[in-house]
Structures are given as C-alpha cells and as structure tokens.
Amino acid sequence: MSFNIARTDKKRVVIVGGGFGGLKLANELHKSGFQIILIDKNNYHQFPPLIYQVASSGLEPSSISFPFRKLFNGYKDIHFRMAEARQVYPEKHILQTSIGKIDYDYLILAAGTTSNFFGNRRIETEAMPMKTLSEAMGLRNALLSNLERSITCATDQERRELLNIVIVGGGATGVEIAGAIAEMKRYVIPKDYPEMDPSNLHIFLIEAGNRLLAGMSTEASAKAEKFLRNMGVNIYLNKKVTDYQDHKVILEDGMEIPTRSFIWVSGVRANTIGNLPEEVIGRGGRIQVDAYNQVKGTENIFCIGDQCLMTEDKNYPNGHPQLAQVAIQQGRLLAKNLKRLNQGKAMRPFRYKNLGTMATVGRNKAVAEFKTVKTQGWLAWILWLVVHLRSILGVRNKINVLLNWIWSYFTYDQSLRMIVYARKAKEVKDREERESKVHWGEEPPTTDNIL
Amino acid sequence: MSFNIARTDKKRVVIVGGGFGGLKLANELHKSGFQIILIDKNNYHQFPPLIYQVASSGLEPSSISFPFRKLFNGYKDIHFRMAEARQVYPEKHILQTSIGKIDYDYLILAAGTTSNFFGNRRIETEAMPMKTLSEAMGLRNALLSNLERSITCATDQERRELLNIVIVGGGATGVEIAGAIAEMKRYVIPKDYPEMDPSNLHIFLIEAGNRLLAGMSTEASAKAEKFLRNMGVNIYLNKKVTDYQDHKVILEDGMEIPTRSFIWVSGVRANTIGNLPEEVIGRGGRIQVDAYNQVKGTENIFCIGDQCLMTEDKNYPNGHPQLAQVAIQQGRLLAKNLKRLNQGKAMRPFRYKNLGTMATVGRNKAVAEFKTVKTQGWLAWILWLVVHLRSILGVRNKINVLLNWIWSYFTYDQSLRMIVYARKAKEVKDREERESKVHWGEEPPTTDNIL
C-alpha cells in the first residue's frame, strides 16, 4: 500500500487529523504554495459539540459531518487519505500509517483525544463512551433497545438495571446528554411506552469534582445543576466511580448503582503516536509544544488542538482548555507561521483569545459566558443555537439541523428512534482484521523492518 | 421474558411483521374491538422501495423508516413488541418468540422475505444483499471504503477488484442500484476523486433471464436496458452466477469478473417460521393460503404479503407478484374479514387489483406502466417520484425525502458519503449472543420443554 502522491517542487505538509484544528490549517494553507496531505481515520469531518444530539435521537450523523473529499472538491493542492497514523521517524522525516509511509517537510499532529478510562479495563470494555459518531449511534441503539427490553425482561432486578441510566462525568457533554435524556423521559416515553411508568426511569449524573461544568463560572455550574435537578436528574458530586461489575456502577464510597446503560464521558486522553521521544509526552498524554506549537526537541513537527499541551501562553500556564476554539485559533496561526517560515521570517507565538464558553441543558435552558457577559436560561439557549448552527459546515447541514431543531421544538419529539446497525460486509471485516494484525501485532515494527 | 400483556375480553390478534401488509392490517383493525399485538424484529417500519437510495448515499435510513411506537401513539388497542417469531404451535394457539410465548385467537404471518442465495454458502457469506436498512448502510460503507482503498492499494489486480462493482439480479432493485451507482460514477467521482480515472470504474449488471425487469412489459425492459447502457452499465443477460471465489464472481459459462463489491439482489425467499406443517410450504418457501389468506389446514392462522402464496386468484394462478400493493390490499381485506368473522359473517375472497408497476433508472429516467398507459422517461420519472413520496409514512419523512431529492437534483450530488458504523455496546452484543444460544442451540426446543 502507498499514498500514491508524487512529490512536487512544493514543500509537503502532512496533517494528521481533520478535526477543527487540522481542517482549519488545511484550508488556510490552501493556495499558498504547499502540497498538503490530510489523513484521518474517518472519511469525514465531524462536529463534536452536537454528538450528544445524535446519541439522544435528535440528529442524524450526516447532519453534523461532512466528507473531506467534498470539502476539498477542486482543491489541487490538498490530498485526502483515509488512514491512521502509527509511528513517526523524526530523523528520517517519515510518518508510518495504516496505508504505508509518507515523507514530509512539515508534520502536523492534530489527532485530538480519545476517552480516558484511567486504566480500568472493565470500565473500558463495558462502558459506553460518546466521543465519535459511531459511539453515539451505538449509544442511541443501546438506550432504545434497553427501553424495549425493560418491558419484556424476566425479573424486576433486570428491569431496574435497564431503566437506570448512569452518566459519569459532569462536563459539558455529561450535562448535555443528561438534559437530553431527561427531556426524552418527560416528553417521549409517556407517549411511546404507555406500558411503562416513567417514574421508574432514573437518570444519574456522577461527577468526581465538587461542581458541574468545572470549566465555567460557579454561577453557571449552580444554574446548570438547578436546571438538571428540576428536570429530575439525580446529581452526585464529589463521587468517584471506581468500577463496573455485575451490571453495577461501583463508587469509591461503596455506593452501588445497578445499570445496563453506563455512559462514560468522564475525561479524555490525547491520542498517541508511536516513536515520539518520551519526554515530550505531558499530562493526559498531551504532546508538549512551545509557543509556536512546535513539538519540543523536534525541527519540523508541530502539534495543535486538544492533542497538544502549551504552557507558554501566559494566561494559561497549565495549558489551554481542550476546546474547539483553541484548536481553530492554533490551526489558523500555524498556517501563517508555516508561510512565514517559507519566507524566511520568524514565527509568531500563540495567544489564546477566549471567545466564551457555553453548554445547553434543555429546551430554553443553557448557560453561556463571555468576557463581559454571563447569561443563563432562554437567552443563553438562543445564543447556543445560533453559535452552533453557524459553526456547522455546509449549507445543507445547517438547513438540516435547523429544521430538526424547529421540528423537535414544536413537537416535543426526538423522532429518530430507529435501532439500526450497519451490517459489515465480510470483505471489510476481513480487511480490518488483516490490517490490525499487520500493524498492531505483538511486536511493534522497528525502524529497520519498516523503512 | 414475557410479553407482559394481559388478556382482555377482546379477541387477540397477533401480527408477525410490520411491513406494508402487517402495518396496514394493524391500522385497519384499530378501534374495531380486537386486542392487537404487532411484533417485528426491528423497532421501525421501513420503506423498501427506497432502500437502494440509502445504499447509494442519497437518503438517510431515518428518512424512510418510522418507529412503530410513534405510529401507535395513543392507540390503546395496539401493542408493539420488538421480537422475532420462532415457532408456532397451532393446536395450542401459541406463538413462541425471542421474548417468550404468546397465545392468540388469530395469528397473522406477515414476515415478508429474505435474500435467496439458492443454497450457495460462499455467496451467502461474501455477497452484500440489500433487503434491509442495515444491509443498505453496510453496502454504502463498503462501496465508499472500497473507493478509498482503490487509491492506496498495493497492486493493480486489487485495484481492478475494488473498482469493479458487480450487481447480480436484474429486477427493479438491481436496475435501480445500477442506475444510482452509474450516476455517482458520472457526477460525484470525478469531483471527489481527482486522483482516479473514472473510466476504470466498471459497473456490471448480471441477470439470469433474457431481460431486465421481468415483471414488466418487454417495452419497459428494453427501455431500461437502453437507459442503463447509455449510462455506461455493462449488462449481461442470460448469465447465471454460480460462485464467488478469490474475489471473483464466477459465471456458469466460465466467465469470471474480479470484484470486491459483489451486490446480490437476485431473488428472495419467504421468511420461515418453525413447526408449520411441511405441506403448506410452497415455491420459494412461501406459505400456501386459500382465497381468504388462511393458511391451508389451519383454523385461525393467516398469512399475507410476500410471505404467502395464493393460487386461487383467477388472474394469478401461479401466485401474486411479491409487491407492496399485494401486501397492502391483502392486509386491508383481511382486516375486513376478521371483523366479519367476529360478526359471524362469511369472509370475502381476495382479488388483486393491479395499480401499476414502475422502476426508476436515474435522473429523468424511469419506466412505468398502468392498466391503460405505458410510459418511459421523464414523465415516468415524475410519476415515480410522486407515487413514492405519497407512500412514505409521516410528514417529516416526506419533507426530508423531498428536500433530499431536490437538493440532489440541482447539485448532481448524493451527499451522504460518510462511512459510519454504529459501535455495538458490549451489553447489546452479550445479549444477542445469549439469546441466539437460548433459541438457536443445537437442539431446537420441543413443545414439551418450552410450553
């Protein structure tokens, strides 16, 4: 296998990951004299802030994703390849991927994060994360099939397990999915499941820290908590989940909550890439970069977005929050800096400009805060809608999401309640297995046998 | 496990399958004094005529499906259960299902058909059928990932295999998916895959009979063939596929076509239900019924739609074509007949009223024929659009499909080109495995140990 991309006289920029940061960078480098190669393990860009609405049957995956090839229609200097990055060989300027190796002049890591299970294998196997569209669809299917199952299951104990929904992690994602499920309980379940007593369905939101939405003000935290409690969500703060066994979430203080819907949104860990010097890996697996997003100790490798850790921005000595805005701003600046490098000019350091943060809890309920303004409730909710709608790529997707929202708002309905699994063709299954054997065997390939 | 539905003083009608026939029957029996229980292995009704557009990235599954529970909102006499029928015990009036047993006064089998691989295990394992939404999504994912793969694969032979798309079966589904892929080749591939020479992508449509669309007039067949040939589809008539080996479709005459996109739409076989007397199973596994859709030799079991074989309609001595219209008309009449039975009146025999047949080939190209009118081309295409749009359930779905069609028409684009697999939660996987062991173990359960 190979990339099948010929070298030109232009410098080659290889970007790993087409999330907010990587895509911004690629677009800003377009038409500025580079050969740009973007690789991503998916063939589409996705919009993570709305993934929870896919999980709660409010939106289709296609409404918040966009195929890279369509984005780059007609761009002769940008090449997309669906692949996973494996190892980097800095001294040879070569990146090894699932579809072969590629040499680069500049390598940009923008591969984001993955769910962090803090080393607990049982939680990793049993819990349902919600970081990707695939996971969100799987979660949707599991929630719906647990509801069906609760009606016909054999014992009361199993019914209790099926009707308890436990969400671990009180960040924005946890708050948003808790709110969405609470609305489903209130508006959809009584109509769809006349044979069920909705008061038997319990939603738990568990947070290890002392407040929800730790990234926002205490005012916002308190308001979000109040909103959720009013919607019937059981919130436990200062509680740490230590295990999951026999369909029970087990907490550090000995408390147990029986559940078969165990949602894990309790933190992230940066995606790894093999063969980087160990000393550049910082807290949460994040790759340490200098003020120009250059990976420490390397010449031509950069890292942007959630995957990197920059401690040289004076307002953020412990690193930036892992938010879309940081990635976008870093992508934009890095594009400028690469152009400057090419012109023999000095690069400019990164300073994060906080444009505000927000989280939605439910109909007419959100919290938002900007430099000078803090607001909660209806206005914050409208702001949230506008900001997110503006940020979704593509006119068609914008229309789609808007129509879905309007429809749901007036009908009190999340209507995509179909349990559908894409059946995997044998050819695809075989290929995946073959590739995982080649690349992830017992012994990681050495530089010698690969290059 | 159990159904958890108490008996009332009303007679209980159990319907297996919520396709066109079963759903029509349930809706027509609503408010007429029965207790109606509909079981289906999915939690949604689907619209098979448009499944090919899901496979070809034109529509989302949610646009052509509708959750049963939403359909039955507020209907106190209709109960839905997600379950698979296993065996029937006619003498005890009991149906055994994946969620336990249920007793009935009337049992209606409306479980439709499944793909027929004519006993070839290798074809069954390797080919991609397109009967269900899951299969259509799997096919979409496989087609898209094969295109990606064709750019980076190691050998020319593999590239050829990845770029040949072989469709076996020249009925309406085969013609429609061939047309949709041909349009993708023409309008989408050149833009999305600048590194690919579209002329290397070959579409083959193979039919064992001597014409396409055997259910329609020879005029329609000829026109559909002409349309497809002009769109660049390679059509082979009178060719029988006998095997698939080493990524090659093997034909009876020795011809071989290398392909990794092997689509099988070559015929159907009625779904089976255990423990029915062998003599009632007719051609294609269809259950033989009398003129009232009553299963021969039983008292209170009926079968409607694609799953049944009725030879007593004088215009259709070999049975009806397996079409939506037949199922709908049989469902409607059976509802009347069950009401008549309840009133001690005699049932009325079924006569199929042919409302016409149609198939679409591509933009502005379709074939349609009614009792007095045959038309091909633009007018047929408009008729096809109107008829199908009218038949889709739900205002929201109609709007969705219409907007998608308008968008695709003007942009020449099928824009849902994301490869997404729903990740299955371990809990769901475990449950499926457990259930399949309980119900499909080595030894089928006997009447004694089950009841």
Boltz contact constraints between the chains, C-beta under 6 A:
constraints:
  - contact:
      token1: [A, 1]
      token2: [B, 152]
      max_distance: 6.0
  - contact:
      token1: [A, 1]
      token2: [B, 154]
      max_distance: 6.0
  - contact:
      token1: [A, 43]
      token2: [B, 419]
      max_distance: 6.0
  - contact:
      token1: [A, 44]
      token2: [B, 418]
      max_distance: 6.0
  - contact:
      token1: [A, 60]
      token2: [B, 60]
      max_distance: 6.0
  - contact:
      token1: [A, 60]
      token2: [B, 62]
      max_distance: 6.0
  - contact:
      token1: [A, 61]
      token2: [B, 420]
      max_distance: 6.0
  - contact:
      token1: [A, 62]
      token2: [B, 60]
      max_distance: 6.0
  - contact:
      token1: [A, 62]
      token2: [B, 416]
      max_distance: 6.0
  - contact:
      token1: [A, 65]
      token2: [B, 418]
      max_distance: 6.0
  - contact:
      token1: [A, 67]
      token2: [B, 417]
      max_distance: 6.0
  - contact:
      token1: [A, 67]
      token2: [B, 418]
      max_distance: 6.0
  - contact:
      token1: [A, 69]
      token2: [B, 192]
      max_distance: 6.0
  - contact:
      token1: [A, 73]
      token2: [B, 191]
      max_distance: 6.0
  - contact:
      token1: [A, 82]
      token2: [B, 148]
      max_distance: 6.0
  - contact:
      token1: [A, 99]
      token2: [B, 152]
      max_distance: 6.0
  - contact:
      token1: [A, 125]
      token2: [B, 426]
      max_distance: 6.0
  - contact:
      token1: [A, 126]
      token2: [B, 426]
      max_distance: 6.0
  - contact:
      token1: [A, 128]
      token2: [B, 425]
      max_distance: 6.0
  - contact:
      token1: [A, 133]
      token2: [B, 420]
      max_distance: 6.0
  - contact:
      token1: [A, 134]
      token2: [B, 420]
      max_distance: 6.0
  - contact:
      token1: [A, 134]
      token2: [B, 421]
      max_distance: 6.0
  - contact:
      token1: [A, 134]
      token2: [B, 423]
      max_distance: 6.0
  - contact:
      token1: [A, 135]
      token2: [B, 423]
      max_distance: 6.0
  - contact:
      token1: [A, 137]
      token2: [B, 422]
      max_distance: 6.0
  - contact:
      token1: [A, 138]
      token2: [B, 422]
      max_distance: 6.0
  - contact:
      token1: [A, 138]
      token2: [B, 423]
      max_distance: 6.0
  - contact:
      token1: [A, 138]
      token2: [B, 424]
      max_distance: 6.0
  - contact:
      token1: [A, 138]
      token2: [B, 425]
      max_distance: 6.0
  - contact:
      token1: [A, 141]
      token2: [B, 422]
      max_distance: 6.0
  - contact:
      token1: [A, 142]
      token2: [B, 425]
      max_distance: 6.0
  - contact:
      token1: [A, 142]
      token2: [B, 428]
      max_distance: 6.0
  - contact:
      token1: [A, 148]
      token2: [B, 82]
      max_distance: 6.0
  - contact:
      token1: [A, 152]
      token2: [B, 1]
      max_distance: 6.0
  - contact:
      token1: [A, 152]
      token2: [B, 99]
      max_distance: 6.0
  - contact:
      token1: [A, 154]
      token2: [B, 1]
      max_distance: 6.0
  - contact:
      token1: [A, 191]
      token2: [B, 73]
      max_distance: 6.0
  - contact:
      token1: [A, 192]
      token2: [B, 69]
      max_distance: 6.0
  - contact:
      token1: [A, 260]
      token2: [B, 427]
      max_distance: 6.0
  - contact:
      token1: [A, 416]
      token2: [B, 62]
      max_distance: 6.0
  - contact:
      token1: [A, 417]
      token2: [B, 67]
      max_distance: 6.0
  - contact:
      token1: [A, 418]
      token2: [B, 44]
      max_distance: 6.0
  - contact:
      token1: [A, 418]
      token2: [B, 65]
      max_distance: 6.0
  - contact:
      token1: [A, 418]
      token2: [B, 67]
      max_distance: 6.0
  - contact:
      token1: [A, 419]
      token2: [B, 43]
      max_distance: 6.0
  - contact:
      token1: [A, 420]
      token2: [B, 61]
      max_distance: 6.0
  - contact:
      token1: [A, 420]
      token2: [B, 133]
      max_distance: 6.0
  - contact:
      token1: [A, 420]
      token2: [B, 134]
      max_distance: 6.0
  - contact:
      token1: [A, 421]
      token2: [B, 134]
      max_distance: 6.0
  - contact:
      token1: [A, 421]
      token2: [B, 422]
      max_distance: 6.0
  - contact:
      token1: [A, 422]
      token2: [B, 137]
      max_distance: 6.0
  - contact:
      token1: [A, 422]
      token2: [B, 138]
      max_distance: 6.0
  - contact:
      token1: [A, 422]
      token2: [B, 141]
      max_distance: 6.0
  - contact:
      token1: [A, 422]
      token2: [B, 421]
      max_distance: 6.0
  - contact:
      token1: [A, 423]
      token2: [B, 134]
      max_distance: 6.0
  - contact:
      token1: [A, 423]
      token2: [B, 135]
      max_distance: 6.0
  - contact:
      token1: [A, 423]
      token2: [B, 138]
      max_distance: 6.0
  - contact:
      token1: [A, 424]
      token2: [B, 138]
      max_distance: 6.0
  - contact:
      token1: [A, 425]
      token2: [B, 128]
      max_distance: 6.0
  - contact:
      token1: [A, 425]
      token2: [B, 138]
      max_distance: 6.0
  - contact:
      token1: [A, 425]
      token2: [B, 142]
      max_distance: 6.0
  - contact:
      token1: [A, 426]
      token2: [B, 125]
      max_distance: 6.0
  - contact:
      token1: [A, 426]
      token2: [B, 126]
      max_distance: 6.0
  - contact:
      token1: [A, 427]
      token2: [B, 260]
      max_distance: 6.0
  - contact:
      token1: [A, 428]
      token2: [B, 142]
      max_distance: 6.0
